[in-house]
């Protein structure tokens, strides 16, 4: 022990008992021993005992005491590896990994060969992806304890991660000779890992293949073996053998489309006819497999496609395959195929109505369900094509035909939602879920629809039909990491102007991702111990990519835009959640609101009751546990419940946003909104180079309209977001370039900006450029919104009115003809409502909604009063008057 | 609903699966390559029964009807065609007149699925229940006197007209009902003669099927209902003797015309 103070035997024994208690998680017992030592005045300031006492306190949940004690212990004994180790553990338990790593390093300084500390350190290094450090630590562990197979494999993995393949392979070869493996399966995994490592290291393909063949008998995971072998054989050009392998794979699983691609490559089939013949052969051999029937549709063209598609559709419409449309949707990207499919299905419909056959040439009559599924398909087809009246018509026909089929109601809900009628969508799904209350999927869809309709509380009640008893909805969903729900809540709350609630939901999702990364920890030691290295390495790499997930991207974008709003309009923080109702609708709205409030209050009351009950149960449980074990333990640091108010009233919205911006830039660089949002944040932070970087990245994504090509720049082709960025940048630069002291920056900026089209440069008439942009593309709502927001940003004082006017001055017919989505209109509405275009007279918002209503005649989401017409109606299930003879 | 403590609400997928699986019994091949199955009615799919009755019959049944249906076991069944619920049969055991008889309260299916053999599957089911029971004296039901296709349908299963109840129905025209019965034990009551239209082979036009389906369905008025009906359902007139029938019958009728001739 390098410790400066050593205890006499008696106390030393006590100290050992503290350590033992700690290892056995008997924290209170440990504290008793610590007290015995410390009560001796000679050792009252004994550093290691104090540190241990602190650690024990930590596990009993007394954080503050813990830190104080450990720090005091450390101060008293800076040369003790125990104190440093404890300090490291303490920080680790609070997820302060950087600090913990430092503490471990200090501990190792005083006890360089302490295996336990090294192990702890290596895990943290890996967790933090300090691969070099991990490799170094693992190397030392290996040298100290070369008889332990974990130390071998740990070092091999480390070498793999830092790319020292030669050494890794040499060690792996040695590892196998040393007979470290216990089971045949472990041996098999090690062999596959070695092959994978050889491949990764760039060894010649034939060497890897030879290695695989040599060991074929001992590799038990035949699937991985064959897939790997097939891939290598193709790469090696050994097509004949590759074809054999892929045939074997298809025989194992005729549904995997990758195998068919492999087979086609190995057989060097190029013409569509050859490929189709191959699929025909596979189909006759595996008649029940879907892949050999579906894949030909990707390949066939023209009349061949028509023939195959007809048969494909006919069989599935007869059988009743609900996801049929979904399975074929990818074909719709091909305009010709879309037309063919449409003509086939309309023909089917006509024939079914007139003669109960898909085609006149069919010899048998169809059961009524064939017509039903055809109607279902037709509705989805026209929904896809945006012909909403036809989509609605067909799904209504289908529901008249068979009102008990849940899929129809779900389809109608989708269609209505696309029409901009979220309320109608909810009604359909409520009926759907009543038809089968045991179907959790329908239940979730229904909750989703309620969220889309802005009814967060009711959505909670809906999902709670499936949540565990004695648990609040939100805590249950949080525990289940139910991100589809939280993401949707975030979207909904932002649209409703509840920015705090939106931020809370965003941060919940963010926490889940933190949690996912945390969850790796246990695998670092487990996987190496069990020798499942291949999946482990893939798992490590995948974890690094986790935040690419769309959920994360969505909440990040939402959080950033909310923080921007809070920064630009601090007043929003104190804005009442419900905007004042429009004058003419006021009375009606008031009544509706009262009703909604009542409903809300009821949901709230229920929630409170549940929370209360939940809390009491939990307390009871905790008490019980404490009594049972005499201990309470906390393994993870207790997360504080997120407080939407606190999030809303942040002092540093831009700094808060920056974290999400950086994540977006790292993980979603291919999304243009990443860079547009980044630009806005950097603009507010006054970082010219970062702004330009964002503009450049966005420009790269949408193609080059930078005006580098000589000739008059076609600014109307410019992405409206980039248009805005450039104008705002030049505007900012005009006002701030003088105050910049760094001349390098100025030079760079000038160099970059000089390549922009003249109307966007700082010396241009920016207001004019902005207005020109609108006149060239006057019929797109997205463009209008971008221009309006830019106008507001350029002249905050006089801008608002002009900006808002831009949103009203349309020619309805023209706007209707150009592709405007409901989302564009909703975005515009949101900007009007949240005041980012300036404070508007409420009547103007009503006017805008009216225009949107005429633009989307089937919508209800632009009704002056959101609750219009639905609350009063008793929820009578619509009766579908059945009309016989319509179809037959 | 959300506060329902029934375990099957908490783990519905587990507990409801065997109950709601329509293919748990052996499928019967229907016409045009369809499959017909009967399935149990549970609290989870009860709404499907309500929806069907709403569409098929012109009458609303009250809550008690639906609560009872959950507890009668095989006496109430949903009929599935190609896995879609398209029809239903609901019966109860009637012990009036010192007899033990099965009373068909409702039996019907969606118009688009008539003539598929679904009605036959349901009636066969009812008859096999009686056979299993072994102590049934008969099966009976009410049918509106104008509902030719339904009358013809039951005739083919060996039902006879044993009585006419005047003003049995309250809100539909004509308000009179036949009592149709298939006697299983004991001396059958002397049957009345079949209406001429039916006897003569019937010209049930296709469009009429629906009409029949709906009107045929009808509930019995309490006044007319027998004593136990009144006892069981004192509150609503709607609830007791609904007989509905008619169902898939109309083409069955056609078939039958051919075969019986």
Interface residues (C-beta under 8 A of the other chain):
Chain A: X318 X320 X356 X364 X365 X366 X367 X368 X369 X371 X372 X401 X402 X403 X404 X405 X434 X435 X436 X437 X438 X439 X440 X461 X462 X464 X465 X466 X468 X469 X877 X879 X880 X882 X883 X884 X885 X887 X888
Chain B: X1 X2 X4 X5 X8 X9 X10 X12 X13 X16 X20 X30 X31 X32 X33 X34 X42 X43 X44 X45 X47 X48 X51 X52 X54 X55 X81 X82 X83 X84 X85 X86 X110 X111 X112 X113 X116 X206 X207 X209 X210
